[in-house]
Amino acid sequence: MNKRKIYVYSNETSVSIKTADLLRKKLEQSGFEVPNDYDEEAELIVCIGGDGAFLQAVHLFNFPHIPFIGINTGHLGFFQEINPEQLDEFIFNYKNNKYSLQPMTTVKGLMRMVDGSEVNLKGLNEIVIRNEDTHSIHLNISIGGSFIERFSGDGIIVSTAAGSTAYNYSLGGSIVDPRIKMLQITPIAPMNTTAYRCFTSSILLPGDLTIGIMPETGKERFVVAVDGESNRYSCIKSIEICVSNTLVNLLRFEGYDFWNKVKTKFL
């Protein structure tokens, strides 16, 4: 009979490495196999670090169907479920099936360039389009095929419910329960003058609508960031952003409550 596999991923901080080594020993003592390298046959990925390490793992393993559980050795640790001193409790609860899966909606984008090439984007938290330098950018924004506004400012962020507590929150966007399938557009330093009229608050949209973004000239240079990883682009013709069919599953133990976590992390 093959042993059940659990893969352990950690960032490079000393506390994370120490926690990962201890967890591997405890899992093996409990009858699990802990592969040294990522294994698609694993039934669970344990991510040790902060929220940044968790997002890095999601992208590194290409949004796998395997569920994640996080051990927080970082700062905020909003995605992370347990603390390093709870390893024995985690193993006991997992072996006794005292958990549920929380599916997290992801966001995808299709960026079409002036030369005809395309760039695919996918994120768990957000897609950000902003200026490369100190100049304002001008974007024609449509929702569901209907023109909404000519945005002028530093940029916009399109976030999922999962990402509502991240960069979106720091910009004054709304916190959204992750059980809601939706997207949120939040402006970054929007202009609101007699010359430029932009929405100055976030817009929440149902998950079946597509957001269209067209740079005004097609010659402006942009920074496009997905879950904090940014690249520079020029000659963007258009960007379409919508909810992806891909889900990221998080393991949650009995007693987990999203709004209680919001209260403990932010208040």
N, C-alpha and C positions, 0 to 999 in steps of 0.2 A: 504494500500500500504506500503510495507516494505521500510525502509530508506536505502539509499546507504551507504555501510560500508567502512570506511577507517581505517586501523590499523596504529598506530603510535608507532614506536620503537626507543629507544634512548639509548646511552651509559650512564654512571653514572656520567659524569661531571656535575657540577652545572649549567653551561650555557645550556647544552643539556636538563637537566631536566626542567629548567625554560622555555625553548623554547617549549618543548613537552607539558607542562601544558597549555601554552598560545595557542598553535595550537589546542589542543583538544577542548578548549572553543570556538575558532573561527569556527572550523568545525561543532560543534554541533549547534552553532548559525546560521550557513549556511544551516542547515537541514540534515547534515550527521550524521550517527551513528558511534561512535568511541568505539569499543569494548576494554575492559581492557586486554584481552588475545588474542593471535594470532587466527584469524578466517579465515579459508580457503574460506569463502564466501565473504571476503573483495575484493573490486575491485582495491585497491591500498594499497601499503605499503609505508609509509613515514619513512625514516631512518634518524635520527638526530645524527650527530657526524661527524667523519672524514671518510676517506676511510677504516680504520680498522673496524669501526663500521658497515659500509656497507657490507664488506666481511663477518663479523661475522653474520650479519642478513641473508645473502644469504645461508650460511651453516646451521645456526640454523633452518631455515624454509625449508631446503632441496631443494634448487633451485626451488622455486615455480613458477607456471605459472603467478601468480599475478605480475604486473609490480611494479617497485620501483621508488620512487623519493627521492633524497637526499637533506637534509638541512645541510649545512656545518658549524659545530661549532668546527672543528678540525684545521689542519694546511694546507696541500696541497689541500685536497678536490677535487681530480680530478674527481671522480665519482659523487660528489654532484652537484646538479643543481642550488640550490638557497641559499641565505643567510637568516639569522634569521629575518632581517628587511623586508623581502619580503613576509611575510605570507599572507597578504591580496591580494597581486598581484597573488600569487600562487593559492589561492582559486578561485579568479575571473577567471583566465585563465583556470583552470581545469574545472570549471562549464560550461564554454563556449566552451569547446573542442578545445582550442587553443594550442594543443600539438600534438606530434607524438611519436611513440614508436621506440626506438633504440635497436634492438636485439644484444646481446653480445654473441659471441661464447665461449663455455667452453671446457675444456680439461679433459680427463679421462685417468686413468692408471690402468693396471692390473699387480699386483706384485705377482709373483709365488715364493714360498719359497722352500727350499731344502726338507723340510718334506712333501711337497705336498699341503700345505695350500695356500690360496690365499688372497690377500688384495686388495680391490677396492679403487681407488683414484679418486676424482673429484674436479676440481678447476675452478674458474673464471679467475684468473690471471696466475698462474703458478704451476708447480710441480718441486721441487728442489731435486736433489740427490747429497749429498756431504759427505765429510769425517766426522767421529765422533770426531776425535781429530786432531792432527797436522800432521798426516801421509797422504801422497798422496794416492789417490785411482786410480784403474786401471779398466776401463770400455771398453768392446768391444761394439761399437755402429754401428747399421745398420739402414738404411733408406729404406723403401719399400722392405725389405728382402735382400738388398744388403749390405755387410759389407763396412763400411766407414772408421773407424779408431779405433785404440786402444788408448783411451783417458787416459792421466795421468795428475793429478792435484788435485785441491781441490774439484771439482765437476762440474756438469752442471745444467743449468736451462732450462726447456722447457716451454715457455710462449705462451699465446694467444695474439691476437692483442690487446685485452683489457689490458692485463698485460704488454704490451711492454713498457709502461711508468712507470712501478713500479720497482721492483728489477732488471729486465732485463736492464732497462735504466741505472741504477747505475753501471752496469757491462760493459757498453759500447755497449749494444745491440741497435738495430734499433727501432725507433718509427714507429709504423704501424697503419694505419687508421683502426678503429674497424669494418669498413664495409667489410674488407677482411677476408675471412675464411682461416686461415693459422696457422702454428706453427713455433716457432723460437727456435733454440737451441743456447744457449750462454754459453761459457765455463767460469768456475770460476778458475782463476789462473792456466791456462794450462801450461804444460811443453813444451818447444820447443828447444830441444837440439839434439846433435848427437845420444843420447840414446833414446829419446822420441820425436816423431814428432806428434804434435796435431794442429788442427785448432785453431787459436788464435782470430778469429772473429766469429760473429754469423752466423748461417745458417738459411735461411728462406725457409720454405717448404709449398707446397700446402696442403690443408686440407684433401685430400684423402689418404695421405701417413701415414704409421705407423712407429714409431720410436722404435727400439728394443735396449734394454740395458742389457748387461750380465756382471756382475762382473767377474773379471778374475779368482778368486779362489772359490767363493761361501762361503768363511769364513770371509770376511771382514765385519766390522761393519759400518753402514751408518746412517746418518740422512736424512730422507725423509720428506720434508715440502710441504704442500699444502696451498697456500694462506697465508703463514706465520705461520701456525700451524704445528709443527714438532713432529715427533716420531722417536725413535731409533730402528733399525732393524739389525739383523745379519742373516747369512745364506740365503741371497736372491739369488735365481736361475736366475731370469730374470724379466725384467719390460718391458711391452709394453705400449706405450703412443700414443694416437691419439686424434683427435677432437671428442668431444661428440656431440650427437644429441640434448642435452639439451641446451636451450637458456635462458638467463636472460635478461628480457626487462627493459629498463630504459625509464622513461618519459622525453622527451625533449620538451621544449617550443619553440615557434616561435623565430627564430633568432639564435638558438644554432648552433655553428659551431665547430667541433672538433679541427681544426687546429688553430682557434682563441684561443681556450682554451689552447692548447699546448703553444702558444706564450705567453699568460698571465701567465701561471704557471711556465714556464721554462726559459723565456728570460727576 
